[in-house]
Amino acid sequence: MLIVPCNHETVGDEFACAQAGCSQCLETLIRANEGLIHACLRREVISEMAYADLVQEGRIALWRAVLQYDPQRGTAFSTYAWIAIRNQLWAAEGRVHPCEPWLEVEAPWRSIAEIAERAHLQSNIEIALQAA
């Protein structure tokens, strides 16, 4: 990203200026909206990760949100950033604690009927997920 001098005239032009490469506007927008990270952590994430690591993930998401936000779409920046932060935090949690395939584990003492029922349930779940 190219660092350019700040040249916006009004407060609403900070996003365009930050997206053009102004580090001052980018820093201002990130600092002004950093409270969203902590609010999202309090409300959305249940994790065993260190709080500082989650805050850093949130800052990355906020930085990306500032660079990709389009005010012409009619969405408030806080709404756009909240979803970006939440998705980044959950993705970080998924990288640390990936889901285990709970339906694929079969105990040796199960009967053939139980195994068939479990396989049928698993295929129904996969079909429903693919349809969604």
URUR-V610162 format. One record per residue. RES is the residue in one letter. SS is DSSP state (alpha for helix, beta for strand, coil for the rest). NEAR is the number of other ideal C-beta (glycine too) atoms within 12 Angstrom. D_CENTER is the distance of its C-alpha to the mean C-alpha in whole Angstrom. Layout:
RES & SS & NEAR & D_CENTER
RES & SS & NEAR & D_CENTER
This chain:
M & coil & 13 & 23
L & coil & 9 & 26
I & coil & 15 & 27
V & coil & 18 & 29
P & coil & 13 & 31
C & coil & 21 & 29
N & coil & 16 & 31
H & coil & 22 & 30
E & coil & 10 & 32
T & coil & 11 & 30
V & alpha & 14 & 27
G & alpha & 16 & 25
D & alpha & 19 & 26
E & alpha & 29 & 23
F & alpha & 31 & 20
A & alpha & 26 & 23
C & alpha & 28 & 24
A & alpha & 37 & 21
Q & alpha & 26 & 20
A & alpha & 23 & 24
G & coil & 18 & 23
C & coil & 26 & 25
S & alpha & 22 & 23
Q & alpha & 20 & 25
C & alpha & 30 & 23
L & alpha & 32 & 20
E & alpha & 21 & 20
T & alpha & 21 & 22
L & alpha & 36 & 19
I & alpha & 31 & 16
R & alpha & 19 & 19
A & alpha & 21 & 19
N & coil & 34 & 16
E & coil & 26 & 15
G & alpha & 19 & 16
L & alpha & 35 & 13
I & alpha & 36 & 11
H & alpha & 22 & 14
A & alpha & 21 & 14
C & alpha & 33 & 10
L & alpha & 33 & 11
R & alpha & 19 & 14
R & alpha & 14 & 13
E & alpha & 24 & 11
V & coil & 31 & 11
I & coil & 13 & 14
S & coil & 24 & 14
E & coil & 12 & 17
M & coil & 23 & 15
A & coil & 13 & 17
Y & alpha & 17 & 16
A & alpha & 13 & 16
D & alpha & 21 & 14
L & alpha & 31 & 11
V & alpha & 28 & 12
Q & alpha & 21 & 12
E & alpha & 33 & 9
G & alpha & 40 & 8
R & alpha & 32 & 11
I & alpha & 24 & 10
A & alpha & 37 & 7
L & alpha & 41 & 10
W & alpha & 29 & 12
R & alpha & 25 & 11
A & alpha & 37 & 10
V & alpha & 39 & 14
L & alpha & 28 & 15
Q & alpha & 20 & 14
Y & coil & 33 & 15
D & coil & 15 & 18
P & alpha & 21 & 20
Q & alpha & 9 & 22
R & alpha & 12 & 20
G & coil & 10 & 21
T & coil & 17 & 17
A & coil & 15 & 17
F & alpha & 29 & 15
S & alpha & 23 & 14
T & alpha & 19 & 13
Y & alpha & 27 & 11
A & alpha & 36 & 9
W & alpha & 29 & 8
I & alpha & 24 & 6
A & alpha & 32 & 5
I & alpha & 42 & 5
R & alpha & 29 & 4
N & alpha & 24 & 2
Q & alpha & 33 & 2
L & alpha & 38 & 5
W & alpha & 26 & 6
A & alpha & 23 & 6
A & alpha & 29 & 8
E & alpha & 23 & 10
G & alpha & 16 & 11
R & alpha & 15 & 12
V & alpha & 18 & 14
H & coil & 15 & 15
P & coil & 10 & 15
C & coil & 12 & 17
E & coil & 8 & 21
P & coil & 11 & 23
W & coil & 11 & 25
L & coil & 19 & 27
E & coil & 16 & 28
V & coil & 12 & 30
E & coil & 18 & 34
A & coil & 10 & 36
P & coil & 8 & 40
W & coil & 8 & 41
R & coil & 14 & 40
S & coil & 12 & 42
I & alpha & 11 & 42
A & alpha & 10 & 41
E & alpha & 15 & 38
I & alpha & 19 & 37
A & alpha & 14 & 37
E & alpha & 16 & 36
R & alpha & 21 & 33
A & alpha & 18 & 33
H & alpha & 15 & 33
L & alpha & 17 & 30
Q & alpha & 20 & 28
S & alpha & 16 & 29
N & alpha & 15 & 28
I & alpha & 18 & 25
E & alpha & 16 & 24
I & alpha & 12 & 26
A & alpha & 11 & 24
L & alpha & 11 & 21
Q & alpha & 9 & 22
A & alpha & 8 & 23
A & coil & 7 & 20
